[in-house]
Amino acid sequence: MDEELRIKGKRRLEWAETHMKVLNEIGGRLVRDNAFEGAKVGMALHVEAKTGMLAVWLARAGAEVRLASCNPLSTDDSVALSLKEDYGIKVYAKKWENKEEYYGNLASVLEMRPDYVIDDGADLITILHTSRRDLLPNIKGANEETTTGVIRLRAMAKEGNLNFPVISVNDAQMKHLFDNRYGTGQSTFDGWMNATNLLVAGKVLVVAGYGWCGRGIAMRAKGLGANVIVTEVDPVRAIEARMDGYRVMPMIEAARQADIIISATGCKDIITREHLEVIKDGCVMGNSGHFDNEISKTALSEMGAMPKRVREFVDEYRLPDGRRIFLIAEGRLMNLAAGQGHPVEIMDMSFAIQALSLEHLVKDHSKLENKVYEVPRELDEEVARLALETMGSKIDVLTPVQRRYLDDWQEGT
Ligand code: ADE
């Protein structure tokens, strides 16, 4: 065992624990209630320190836990090692997994025959509905962490193909308003700085997609001094981007001007051959969306450009006409593959929602149908109240007169 690596991971986990005050508070209560006694929880999340603390709290509250990564590049090996050695968590993940290893690790999680699943991107849930249908009768419910996963699961539910209830953790306000926006906003540039050590100020930076993640990336890019262009397919979001002060145009026009392109759409084929034909020499591209299909590596290879690693997390692709294009982290989630993921305080709130949603599933799964459910409003509010407390902020409370005023439609001004 690599002792130095283990100590590094342990320190990262302890640092996360120190700053995950909401999860600690909720976790303490779950432990006192022995909330997950006997529950088998299979998890596929990004294996890094904050996720580690979620797994540890679930185990402390009585769950048997297995954890794999939901992305072949996002594992922090030091944390994976410490989770196994210091916390007794069964972890199946390493950085730079190939496809076989990735799916092998998801299979190892499923070997525990879980009752509950916590997924990020819905790969584990998809496997349960395809090659491991034999395990479906065991599953009482699942939580899904991210936009991309929720989109897949809603499509499954719409076709009547979902075989257990799923809580859309992503749709909780205390998740997407902060994790997707401020989390992705900051962690994308953590990945950028770590991968490239290049300047953002003064560059033309194209953000593809103006959902919550794109909004966060554009906001932080502007703050770093970039000249930001947003590309969108949704006209309402496009207007929002304009009014937030960005230029808006189709990707084919944006690509001609871009020094940096960051995609965060959750859709595929954002950068394809037609865009690569016009991109400037030296353009650096990265993806903050869940899957590595936003920037087409197939198009690059079809154009005769092969990857050459020029930094730890950067590949150079030289096109036949001599233009060089740089791709961060193989087009996978740049904020986790090249950075340390979202800030601790952000994942504190997201994983507090995860823990409470799991408790909800454990208590109420028998009342739920095979549908995608929103996180109950009171769980969102509980996390909001606790988070506000940890920030040392207080807010006003409605007086009885104000409450009556809001409830009474007959009362005028
Ligand atoms: N850390 C753990 N899970 C994460 C996620 N989904 N996004 C960013 N950072 C994370």
Residues whose N, C-alpha, C, O or C-beta is under 5 A from the ligand:
A	BS01	ADE	H46 T51 G341 H342
